[in-house]
Each structure stands twice: as C-alpha cells, then as structure tokens.
Amino acid sequence: MSRPEISLSLVSHGHVAEVRNLLSDLERLAPGGIEVLLTLNSSADASLRNALAGQAGRVIVNPAPRGFGANHNAAFRASNGVYFCVINPDIRLAANAFPALLAALRDERVGIAGPRVFDSQGLAQRNFRKVPTPARLFKRALSGEDDYDYEHPVAGEVEWLAGMFMLFRRDLFESLGGFDERYFLYYEDVDICCRARLAGWKVWLEPAASVVHDARWASHHNPKFALWHARSLLRFWLSPVYRQLWMRPANSSF
C-alpha cells in the first residue's frame, strides 16, 4: 500500500452523530490519500467501533478517557501520513479544504496550516488569535467586546490556530514531541503553535480553505470546563514557552 498523504485524527467523547456526519463528508468529497484515526474516548461511542468500514484507517478504543493532547499524540504514533491533521468531530466539510491547505504547506517555512471557520449561518468564527496575555484579556474583559485580534479579512501568518482544525507537517509535530499532555483541555493549541514559531516555523491561516463549525463554548456555561480553561491558561502563563516569547527582540513577529 502507498503511504497516505494525510493522517486525520478525530476523537469522539460521545459525538456519535457528529463523527458519522464528518465521515460521510469525507466519503462524499472523496479527497483520497487520507487515513482516519478515530479515537473512542467514551463508553457512549461503542456504536462507532465499525465506523471506518470501507475507509482507510483504524479505530482506537481508550479503556479510560484521556485529554486532548494525549489522544492526538497517541493517534500520531499510530499514523503513517506525510501530514498530520487534528480535527474536531463536529467539523463539517462543505467542500474539500485539503488541497488549499497542502498548497500552503508547500512553503517550507510554514509548519502548521488551518482553514477559515464559519458557523452554519455563515458567520466567521475565532479559530485564529494572537497569544493571550494578561493585558489583552483585561482589555477584552473591560470593553466587553470579544474581538478577533486581527483586522479582517486575514490571510497568512497568525500567532496561533485553534485545535478544532490544524494540519501539521509530520516532521514538525514529531520534532516538537506533539502536544504537551500536561494540558488536559484548552491551550494545547496555543502552546504548540508558540513552540513551532519559537523554532522558526510559520503558523498559517489559509483563506482559500474553509470548514463549518458551530462552537459550543462549553467553558462559558459549564463550571467544570471553565475550571479546566482557567487552569490551562495559568499553566501557559507560567510556562517556559510563555517566558521565551517575551524575551524575544522587539522586532520579533510575536
């Protein structure tokens, strides 16, 4: 068998309907060259054990739930693709986003690429940001406005992309050791994008590629998720990665 071009990692936490919809999108678009690594992270996912019948890939069943980074890192170790894609199960593909993302990664300076994300009503979502600093978050809280950090439309280099959809060069993901598994949920995406940029790579938003995602914003409504979010933010601010960002020269792109 030839080596797949892309290994696509998705994790279900009881997202049975969403996973089936995404797999249906992939089958409909028939992008080719993709292997799917489907991780079942909940006992509610048992009906998905045979979901990849007829599609390249494998199903990974966790004996106990694992965090975001641990799940995708395990999928990476089981993958064979030239590129590694992390994708949320509730992403929908109205069109094939992969050709434009792969074209962006042909630039040898680009290590991570992501598409524009819109909700089902066509409104742009916040899947790209600048690095969260206390000053930026204080300003946002004071103003009551949740802006996008960038002028629109944005094309090209950004500081970080949300983990709902990220396409990595395999050698980059491997050299960074994947996601930092000390983050159980939230800020793994910020951390890995910052580590990639500190290593000299670009993080790229590709406007020619787009996907659909209706955000749930669980941390805004569920105390457990809010606590995970706060802990991860504090971990990031106390990390060596964050300290390195602000030790860079004034003319740095950070």
C-alpha positions as CSV (number, residue, x, y, z in Angstrom):
1,M,0.0,0.0,0.0
2,S,1.2,3.5,-0.8
3,R,1.7,5.9,2.1
4,P,-1.3,8.2,2.8
5,E,-0.7,11.9,2.3
6,I,-2.7,12.9,5.3
7,S,-3.4,11.1,8.6
8,L,-6.6,12.6,10.1
9,S,-7.1,12.3,13.9
10,L,-10.5,12.8,15.4
11,V,-11.7,12.0,18.9
12,S,-15.2,11.2,20.0
13,H,-16.5,11.9,23.5
14,G,-20.0,10.6,22.8
15,H,-20.1,12.5,19.5
16,V,-21.6,9.6,17.6
17,A,-23.8,11.6,15.2
18,E,-21.1,14.2,14.6
19,V,-18.5,11.6,13.8
20,R,-20.8,9.9,11.3
21,N,-21.6,13.2,9.7
22,L,-17.9,14.1,9.3
23,L,-17.0,10.6,7.9
24,S,-19.9,11.0,5.5
25,D,-18.5,14.3,4.3
26,L,-15.1,12.7,3.8
27,E,-16.7,9.8,1.8
28,R,-18.7,12.3,-0.3
29,L,-15.8,14.5,-1.1
30,A,-13.5,11.5,-1.7
31,P,-10.4,13.6,-1.2
32,G,-8.2,10.5,-1.4
33,G,-4.9,9.8,0.3
34,I,-6.4,10.2,3.8
35,E,-6.3,7.7,6.6
36,V,-8.6,8.3,9.6
37,L,-7.5,7.6,13.2
38,L,-10.7,7.6,15.2
39,T,-10.3,7.6,18.9
40,L,-13.3,6.5,21.1
41,N,-12.8,8.3,24.4
42,S,-16.2,7.4,26.0
43,S,-18.2,4.3,26.6
44,A,-21.0,6.1,24.7
45,D,-19.0,5.6,21.5
46,A,-19.3,1.8,21.3
47,S,-21.5,2.0,18.2
48,L,-18.6,3.6,16.3
49,R,-16.3,0.6,16.6
50,N,-17.0,-0.3,12.9
51,A,-17.5,3.2,11.7
52,L,-14.4,3.1,9.4
53,A,-15.6,0.0,7.5
54,G,-14.5,0.6,3.9
55,Q,-12.3,3.6,4.8
56,A,-8.6,3.6,5.4
57,G,-7.5,4.0,9.0
58,R,-8.1,2.4,12.4
59,V,-10.3,2.8,15.5
60,I,-8.5,3.3,18.8
61,V,-10.6,2.4,21.9
62,N,-9.5,4.1,25.2
63,P,-10.0,2.0,28.4
64,A,-10.4,5.3,30.2
65,P,-10.9,8.9,29.0
66,R,-7.7,10.8,28.1
67,G,-7.1,14.5,27.4
68,F,-7.0,16.3,24.1
69,G,-3.2,16.2,23.7
70,A,-2.8,12.6,24.9
71,N,-5.4,11.4,22.4
72,H,-4.0,13.1,19.4
73,N,-0.4,12.2,20.3
74,A,-1.4,8.5,20.5
75,A,-3.1,8.8,17.1
76,F,0.0,10.4,15.7
77,R,2.1,7.4,16.8
78,A,-0.3,5.1,15.1
79,S,-0.4,7.1,11.9
80,N,1.5,6.9,8.6
81,G,0.7,10.1,6.7
82,V,3.1,12.6,5.4
83,Y,0.9,15.3,7.1
84,F,-1.0,15.0,10.4
85,C,-4.4,16.7,10.8
86,V,-6.1,17.3,14.1
87,I,-9.9,17.8,13.6
88,N,-12.9,18.2,15.8
89,P,-15.7,15.6,15.3
90,D,-18.3,18.4,14.9
91,I,-16.5,20.0,11.9
92,R,-18.4,19.8,8.7
93,L,-16.8,19.9,5.2
94,A,-19.0,21.6,2.6
95,A,-16.0,21.5,0.2
96,N,-12.6,19.8,0.2
97,A,-10.4,22.1,2.3
98,F,-7.3,19.9,2.0
99,P,-5.8,21.0,-1.4
100,A,-5.5,24.7,-0.4
101,L,-4.0,23.7,3.0
102,L,-1.5,21.4,1.4
103,A,-0.6,24.2,-1.1
104,A,0.1,26.5,1.9
105,L,2.4,23.8,3.4
106,R,4.5,23.7,0.2
107,D,6.1,26.8,1.5
108,E,9.0,25.3,3.5
109,R,8.7,28.0,6.2
110,V,5.1,27.0,7.0
111,G,4.7,24.3,9.6
112,I,1.0,24.4,10.6
113,A,-1.9,25.5,8.4
114,G,-5.6,25.9,9.1
115,P,-8.7,27.0,7.3
116,R,-11.2,29.8,7.9
117,V,-14.0,28.5,10.1
118,F,-17.6,29.6,9.7
119,D,-20.8,28.6,11.6
120,S,-23.8,27.1,9.9
121,Q,-25.2,30.6,9.4
122,G,-22.0,31.8,7.6
123,L,-20.6,33.9,10.4
124,A,-16.8,33.8,10.8
125,Q,-15.5,32.0,13.9
126,R,-12.5,32.8,16.1
127,N,-10.1,30.0,15.1
128,F,-7.1,32.3,14.9
129,R,-5.8,34.7,17.6
130,K,-2.8,36.5,19.0
131,V,-1.1,35.0,22.0
132,P,-3.3,35.7,25.1
133,T,-1.6,38.0,27.5
134,P,-3.0,39.4,30.8
135,A,-3.2,42.8,29.2
136,R,-5.1,41.6,26.2
137,L,-7.6,39.6,28.3
138,F,-8.0,42.5,30.7
139,K,-8.7,44.9,27.8
140,R,-11.3,42.4,26.4
141,A,-13.0,42.0,29.8
142,L,-13.0,45.8,30.4
143,S,-14.5,46.6,27.0
144,G,-16.9,43.7,27.0
145,E,-16.1,43.1,23.3
146,D,-14.7,39.8,22.1
147,D,-12.8,41.0,19.1
148,Y,-10.8,38.9,16.7
149,D,-7.4,40.4,17.5
150,Y,-6.8,40.9,13.7
151,E,-8.3,43.1,11.0
152,H,-10.5,41.2,8.6
153,P,-10.1,39.6,6.2
154,V,-6.9,37.8,7.4
155,A,-4.7,35.7,5.2
156,G,-1.3,34.5,6.1
157,E,0.7,34.2,9.2
158,V,-1.1,34.3,12.6
159,E,0.1,33.7,16.1
160,W,-2.0,30.6,16.8
161,L,-4.7,28.5,15.4
162,A,-7.5,26.7,17.3
163,G,-7.2,22.9,17.7
164,M,-10.6,22.4,16.0
165,F,-8.7,22.0,12.7
166,M,-4.9,22.1,12.3
167,L,-2.8,20.5,9.6
168,F,0.9,19.8,10.6
169,R,4.0,18.8,8.8
170,R,4.8,15.4,10.2
171,D,8.4,16.2,10.9
172,L,7.4,19.4,12.8
173,F,4.9,17.6,15.0
174,E,7.4,14.9,15.8
175,S,10.2,17.3,16.5
176,L,8.1,19.2,19.0
177,G,7.1,16.0,20.7
178,G,3.4,16.6,19.8
179,F,1.0,18.3,22.2
180,D,2.1,19.0,25.8
181,E,0.0,16.4,27.6
182,R,0.1,18.4,30.9
183,Y,-2.8,20.4,29.3
184,F,-5.8,18.2,29.7
185,L,-8.0,20.5,27.7
186,Y,-7.5,24.1,26.4
187,Y,-4.3,25.9,25.4
188,E,-2.6,22.8,23.9
189,D,-3.1,24.6,20.6
190,V,-1.7,27.9,21.8
191,D,1.3,26.1,23.3
192,I,2.2,24.0,20.2
193,C,1.8,27.0,17.9
194,C,4.1,29.1,20.1
195,R,6.7,26.3,20.3
196,A,6.6,26.0,16.5
197,R,7.1,29.7,16.0
198,L,9.9,29.8,18.5
199,A,11.5,27.0,16.4
200,G,11.3,29.2,13.4
201,W,8.2,27.9,11.7
202,K,5.1,29.9,10.5
203,V,1.6,29.2,11.5
204,W,-0.6,29.9,8.5
205,L,-4.3,30.8,8.1
206,E,-5.4,29.8,4.6
207,P,-8.5,31.7,3.5
208,A,-8.9,29.6,0.3
209,A,-9.9,26.7,2.6
210,S,-13.0,26.8,4.8
211,V,-15.0,24.5,7.1
212,V,-18.2,24.7,9.1
213,H,-18.2,24.6,12.9
214,D,-20.9,25.6,15.4
215,A,-19.0,26.4,18.6
216,R,-20.4,25.2,21.9
217,W,-18.3,27.4,24.2
218,A,-18.6,24.9,27.0
219,S,-16.2,26.9,29.2
220,H,-18.7,29.7,29.2
221,H,-21.5,27.6,30.6
222,N,-20.1,24.6,32.4
223,P,-18.1,25.2,35.6
224,K,-16.0,22.0,35.1
225,F,-14.9,23.3,31.7
226,A,-14.4,26.8,33.0
227,L,-12.1,25.4,35.6
228,W,-10.1,23.4,33.0
229,H,-9.8,26.6,30.9
230,A,-8.6,28.7,33.8
231,R,-6.0,26.1,34.9
232,S,-4.7,25.7,31.4
233,L,-4.4,29.5,31.0
234,L,-2.4,29.7,34.2
235,R,-0.2,26.8,33.2
236,F,0.5,28.6,29.9
237,W,1.4,31.9,31.6
238,L,3.8,30.1,34.0
239,S,5.4,28.0,31.3
240,P,8.9,28.5,29.9
241,V,7.3,28.8,26.4
242,Y,5.4,32.0,27.5
243,R,8.6,33.4,29.1
244,Q,10.6,32.8,25.9
245,L,8.0,34.7,23.9
246,W,8.6,37.9,25.7
247,M,12.4,37.6,25.9
248,R,12.5,37.8,22.1
249,P,13.8,41.0,20.4
250,A,11.4,44.0,20.0
251,N,11.3,43.4,16.2
252,S,10.1,39.8,16.7
253,S,6.9,38.8,14.9
254,F,5.4,37.8,18.3
